[in-house]
Protein backbone atom coordinates (compact mmCIF):
# COMPACT_ATOMS: atom_id res chain seq x y z
CA UNK A 1 0.00 0.00 0.00
CA UNK A 2 2.87 2.40 0.79
CA UNK A 3 4.34 1.83 -2.67
CA UNK A 4 1.03 2.72 -4.32
CA UNK A 5 0.82 5.94 -2.30
CA UNK A 6 4.35 6.87 -3.37
CA UNK A 7 3.50 6.23 -7.00
CA UNK A 8 0.30 8.28 -6.78
CA UNK A 9 2.21 11.13 -5.09
CA UNK A 10 4.99 11.00 -7.68
CA UNK A 11 2.46 10.98 -10.50
CA UNK A 12 0.69 14.00 -8.98
CA UNK A 13 3.99 15.91 -8.64
CA UNK A 14 4.89 15.05 -12.22
CA UNK A 15 1.48 16.24 -13.43
CA UNK A 16 1.87 19.52 -11.51
CA UNK A 17 5.38 19.93 -12.91
CA UNK A 18 4.17 19.37 -16.47
CA UNK A 19 1.25 21.78 -16.00
CA UNK A 20 3.48 24.57 -14.64
CA UNK A 21 6.36 24.03 -17.00
CA UNK A 22 8.50 22.06 -14.57
CA UNK A 23 8.72 24.77 -11.89
CA UNK A 24 6.51 23.04 -9.31
CA UNK A 25 9.24 21.58 -7.18
CA UNK A 26 12.63 22.62 -5.91
CA UNK A 27 13.60 18.96 -5.35
CA UNK A 28 15.99 17.28 -7.77
CA UNK A 29 14.46 15.08 -10.44
CA UNK A 30 16.49 11.96 -9.59
CA UNK A 31 14.36 10.81 -6.62
CA UNK A 32 11.21 11.12 -8.72
CA UNK A 33 12.78 9.22 -11.59
CA UNK A 34 13.84 6.39 -9.29
CA UNK A 35 10.31 6.13 -7.89
CA UNK A 36 8.76 6.19 -11.35
CA UNK A 37 11.18 3.54 -12.66
CA UNK A 38 10.44 1.18 -9.77
CA UNK A 39 8.19 -1.76 -10.57
CA UNK A 40 4.67 -1.45 -9.29
CA UNK A 41 4.33 -3.69 -6.25
CA UNK A 42 1.82 -6.48 -6.77
CA UNK A 43 -0.41 -7.97 -4.14
CA UNK A 44 1.27 -11.08 -2.73
CA UNK A 45 0.41 -14.18 -4.70
CA UNK A 46 -1.85 -16.58 -2.84
CA UNK A 47 0.06 -19.53 -1.45
CA UNK A 48 0.10 -22.61 -3.63
CA UNK A 49 -2.41 -25.14 -2.42
CA UNK A 50 -0.62 -27.55 -0.15
CA UNK A 51 -1.38 -31.22 0.11
CA UNK A 52 -3.17 -32.68 3.03
CA UNK A 53 -1.49 -31.89 6.35
CA UNK A 54 0.51 -34.76 7.81
CA UNK A 55 -1.68 -37.16 9.74
CA UNK A 56 -1.39 -37.28 13.50
CA UNK A 57 -0.02 -40.33 15.27
CA UNK A 58 -3.59 -41.17 16.30
CA UNK A 59 -4.83 -40.98 12.71
CA UNK A 60 -2.07 -43.32 11.51
CA UNK A 61 -2.82 -45.75 14.37
CA UNK A 62 -6.51 -45.66 13.38
CA UNK A 63 -5.62 -46.36 9.75
CA UNK A 64 -3.49 -49.38 10.74
CA UNK A 65 -6.13 -50.69 13.15
CA UNK A 66 -8.77 -50.49 10.43
CA UNK A 67 -6.45 -52.17 7.92
CA UNK A 68 -5.85 -55.09 10.32
CA UNK A 69 -9.52 -55.48 11.34
CA UNK A 70 -10.78 -58.95 10.34
CA UNK A 71 -14.37 -57.68 10.47
CA UNK A 72 -13.85 -55.24 7.57
CA UNK A 73 -13.50 -56.61 4.04
CA UNK A 74 -10.64 -55.53 1.81
CA UNK A 75 -12.88 -53.50 -0.52
CA UNK A 76 -13.71 -51.18 2.38
CA UNK A 77 -9.98 -50.76 3.10
CA UNK A 78 -8.92 -49.82 -0.43
CA UNK A 79 -8.80 -46.12 0.54
CA UNK A 80 -6.08 -46.88 3.12
CA UNK A 81 -3.44 -48.14 0.66
CA UNK A 82 -1.66 -46.36 -2.17
CA UNK A 83 -3.47 -47.16 -5.43
CA UNK A 84 -5.90 -49.43 -3.56
CA UNK A 85 -5.87 -53.17 -2.96
CA UNK A 86 -6.13 -55.63 -5.84
CA UNK A 87 -8.67 -58.45 -5.71
CA UNK A 88 -5.89 -61.03 -5.37
CA UNK A 89 -4.21 -59.11 -2.53
CA UNK A 90 -7.56 -58.45 -0.89
CA UNK A 91 -8.64 -62.08 -0.78
CA UNK A 92 -5.26 -63.02 0.72
CA UNK A 93 -5.54 -60.21 3.28
CA UNK A 94 -9.08 -61.18 4.31
CA UNK A 95 -8.11 -64.85 4.59
CA UNK A 96 -5.01 -64.08 6.67
CA UNK A 97 -6.94 -61.78 9.04
CA UNK A 98 -9.74 -64.34 9.54
CA UNK A 99 -7.10 -66.96 10.39
CA UNK A 100 -5.40 -64.55 12.84
CA UNK A 101 -8.78 -63.88 14.48
CA UNK A 102 -9.53 -67.63 14.86
CA UNK A 103 -6.05 -68.20 16.31
CA UNK A 104 -6.46 -65.43 18.92
CA UNK A 105 -3.78 -63.19 17.41
CA UNK A 106 -6.04 -60.14 17.16
CA UNK A 107 -6.33 -57.34 17.91
CA UNK A 108 -3.01 -55.86 16.99
CA UNK A 109 -2.08 -52.62 18.71
CA UNK A 110 -0.20 -49.89 16.87
CA UNK A 111 1.77 -47.34 18.86
CA UNK A 112 2.78 -44.68 16.35
CA UNK A 113 5.92 -43.06 17.71
CA UNK A 114 6.11 -40.18 15.22
CA UNK A 115 5.07 -39.02 11.78
CA UNK A 116 7.54 -36.96 9.75
CA UNK A 117 7.55 -35.51 6.25
CA UNK A 118 10.23 -37.09 4.07
CA UNK A 119 9.54 -35.14 0.90
CA UNK A 120 6.70 -33.55 -0.97
CA UNK A 121 3.76 -35.90 -0.66
CA UNK A 122 5.74 -38.47 1.34
CA UNK A 123 5.95 -39.21 5.04
CA UNK A 124 7.27 -41.80 7.44
CA UNK A 125 5.64 -43.21 10.56
CA UNK A 126 7.64 -45.26 13.03
CA UNK A 127 5.25 -47.79 14.53
CA UNK A 128 5.58 -50.31 17.34
CA UNK A 129 3.26 -53.29 16.85
CA UNK A 130 2.07 -55.58 19.64
CA UNK A 131 -0.47 -58.36 19.68
CA UNK A 132 -1.78 -61.05 22.02
CA UNK A 133 0.53 -63.72 20.59
CA UNK A 134 3.48 -61.64 19.40
CA UNK A 135 6.56 -62.72 21.35
CA UNK A 136 7.94 -59.15 21.47
CA UNK A 137 6.93 -55.70 20.24
CA UNK A 138 8.19 -54.96 16.76
CA UNK A 139 9.02 -51.44 15.56
CA UNK A 140 8.86 -50.75 11.83
CA UNK A 141 9.06 -47.66 9.64
CA UNK A 142 6.02 -47.35 7.39
CA UNK A 143 5.90 -45.03 4.38
CA UNK A 144 2.92 -42.74 3.86
CA UNK A 145 1.83 -41.16 0.58
CA UNK A 146 -0.41 -38.13 0.05
CA UNK A 147 -3.11 -39.01 -2.48
CA UNK A 148 -5.41 -36.16 -1.45
CA UNK A 149 -5.43 -37.83 1.93
CA UNK A 150 -2.60 -39.75 3.54
CA UNK A 151 -2.47 -43.47 2.88
CA UNK A 152 -0.03 -46.28 3.52
CA UNK A 153 2.35 -46.87 0.61
CA UNK A 154 1.67 -50.12 -1.21
CA UNK A 155 5.10 -51.49 -0.25
CA UNK A 156 4.57 -50.65 3.43
CA UNK A 157 1.12 -52.25 3.42
CA UNK A 158 2.66 -55.42 1.97
CA UNK A 159 5.46 -55.31 4.57
CA UNK A 160 2.94 -54.81 7.38
CA UNK A 161 0.79 -57.76 6.29
CA UNK A 162 3.90 -59.98 6.09
CA UNK A 163 4.86 -59.01 9.63
CA UNK A 164 1.37 -59.62 10.96
CA UNK A 165 1.02 -62.86 9.02
CA UNK A 166 4.22 -64.23 10.54
CA UNK A 167 2.70 -64.24 14.04
C-alpha positions in Angstrom: 0.0 0.0 0.0 2.9 2.4 0.8 4.3 1.8 -2.7 1.0 2.7 -4.3 0.8 5.9 -2.3 4.3 6.9 -3.4 3.5 6.2 -7.0 0.3 8.3 -6.8 2.2 11.1 -5.1 5.0 11.0 -7.7 2.5 11.0 -10.5 0.7 14.0 -9.0 4.0 15.9 -8.6 4.9 15.1 -12.2 1.5 16.2 -13.4 1.9 19.5 -11.5 5.4 19.9 -12.9 4.2 19.4 -16.5 1.3 21.8 -16.0 3.5 24.6 -14.6 6.4 24.0 -17.0 8.5 22.1 -14.6 8.7 24.8 -11.9 6.5 23.0 -9.3 9.2 21.6 -7.2 12.6 22.6 -5.9 13.6 19.0 -5.3 16.0 17.3 -7.8 14.5 15.1 -10.4 16.5 12.0 -9.6 14.4 10.8 -6.6 11.2 11.1 -8.7 12.8 9.2 -11.6 13.8 6.4 -9.3 10.3 6.1 -7.9 8.8 6.2 -11.4 11.2 3.5 -12.7 10.4 1.2 -9.8 8.2 -1.8 -10.6 4.7 -1.4 -9.3 4.3 -3.7 -6.2 1.8 -6.5 -6.8 -0.4 -8.0 -4.1 1.3 -11.1 -2.7 0.4 -14.2 -4.7 -1.8 -16.6 -2.8 0.1 -19.5 -1.4 0.1 -22.6 -3.6 -2.4 -25.1 -2.4 -0.6 -27.6 -0.2 -1.4 -31.2 0.1 -3.2 -32.7 3.0 -1.5 -31.9 6.3 0.5 -34.8 7.8 -1.7 -37.2 9.7 -1.4 -37.3 13.5 0.0 -40.3 15.3 -3.6 -41.2 16.3 -4.8 -41.0 12.7 -2.1 -43.3 11.5 -2.8 -45.7 14.4 -6.5 -45.7 13.4 -5.6 -46.4 9.8 -3.5 -49.4 10.7 -6.1 -50.7 13.2 -8.8 -50.5 10.4 -6.4 -52.2 7.9 -5.9 -55.1 10.3 -9.5 -55.5 11.3 -10.8 -58.9 10.3 -14.4 -57.7 10.5 -13.9 -55.2 7.6 -13.5 -56.6 4.0 -10.6 -55.5 1.8 -12.9 -53.5 -0.5 -13.7 -51.2 2.4 -10.0 -50.8 3.1 -8.9 -49.8 -0.4 -8.8 -46.1 0.5 -6.1 -46.9 3.1 -3.4 -48.1 0.7 -1.7 -46.4 -2.2 -3.5 -47.2 -5.4 -5.9 -49.4 -3.6 -5.9 -53.2 -3.0 -6.1 -55.6 -5.8 -8.7 -58.4 -5.7 -5.9 -61.0 -5.4 -4.2 -59.1 -2.5 -7.6 -58.5 -0.9 -8.6 -62.1 -0.8 -5.3 -63.0 0.7 -5.5 -60.2 3.3 -9.1 -61.2 4.3 -8.1 -64.8 4.6 -5.0 -64.1 6.7 -6.9 -61.8 9.0 -9.7 -64.3 9.5 -7.1 -67.0 10.4 -5.4 -64.6 12.8 -8.8 -63.9 14.5 -9.5 -67.6 14.9 -6.1 -68.2 16.3 -6.5 -65.4 18.9 -3.8 -63.2 17.4 -6.0 -60.1 17.2 -6.3 -57.3 17.9 -3.0 -55.9 17.0 -2.1 -52.6 18.7 -0.2 -49.9 16.9 1.8 -47.3 18.9 2.8 -44.7 16.3 5.9 -43.1 17.7 6.1 -40.2 15.2 5.1 -39.0 11.8 7.5 -37.0 9.7 7.6 -35.5 6.3 10.2 -37.1 4.1 9.5 -35.1 0.9 6.7 -33.5 -1.0 3.8 -35.9 -0.7 5.7 -38.5 1.3 6.0 -39.2 5.0 7.3 -41.8 7.4 5.6 -43.2 10.6 7.6 -45.3 13.0 5.2 -47.8 14.5 5.6 -50.3 17.3 3.3 -53.3 16.9 2.1 -55.6 19.6 -0.5 -58.4 19.7 -1.8 -61.0 22.0 0.5 -63.7 20.6 3.5 -61.6 19.4 6.6 -62.7 21.3 7.9 -59.2 21.5 6.9 -55.7 20.2 8.2 -55.0 16.8 9.0 -51.4 15.6 8.9 -50.8 11.8 9.1 -47.7 9.6 6.0 -47.3 7.4 5.9 -45.0 4.4 2.9 -42.7 3.9 1.8 -41.2 0.6 -0.4 -38.1 0.0 -3.1 -39.0 -2.5 -5.4 -36.2 -1.5 -5.4 -37.8 1.9 -2.6 -39.7 3.5 -2.5 -43.5 2.9 0.0 -46.3 3.5 2.4 -46.9 0.6 1.7 -50.1 -1.2 5.1 -51.5 -0.3 4.6 -50.6 3.4 1.1 -52.2 3.4 2.7 -55.4 2.0 5.5 -55.3 4.6 2.9 -54.8 7.4 0.8 -57.8 6.3 3.9 -60.0 6.1 4.9 -59.0 9.6 1.4 -59.6 11.0 1.0 -62.9 9.0 4.2 -64.2 10.5 2.7 -64.2 14.0 
